[in-house]
């Protein structure tokens, strides 16, 4: 019941946005100058959204199936937090190296710096002079 009501409300939201937005655009463009035409178009948009949102599910023969990628993944694909491995640790030299010393120089620009990685192999990044 809740699923059907939610589906209808979302359907109504989409249909009313399109219809009311279209009438608003027509009125702003100046195409609905006569008051009777304006009123007719606004009424058609208001009641048309309810009508089209109600009729559309009745005309739909089958439900639209979601692709397999959208279905929830199996628990095996997600590792619990207790089994997660931490990223590779930085070496003591990389931790002690100051990337920007107080004197404003570039520091150890000629030395490669170790970077933490989520893979099991360390990644070495060399700075170009």
Secondary structure by P-SEA (a helix, b strand, c coil): caaaaaaaaaaaaaaaaaaaaaaaaaaaacccccaaaaaaaaaaaaaaaaaaaaacccccccccccccccccccccccccccccccccccccccccccccccccccccccbbbbbbbcccbbbbbbbcc
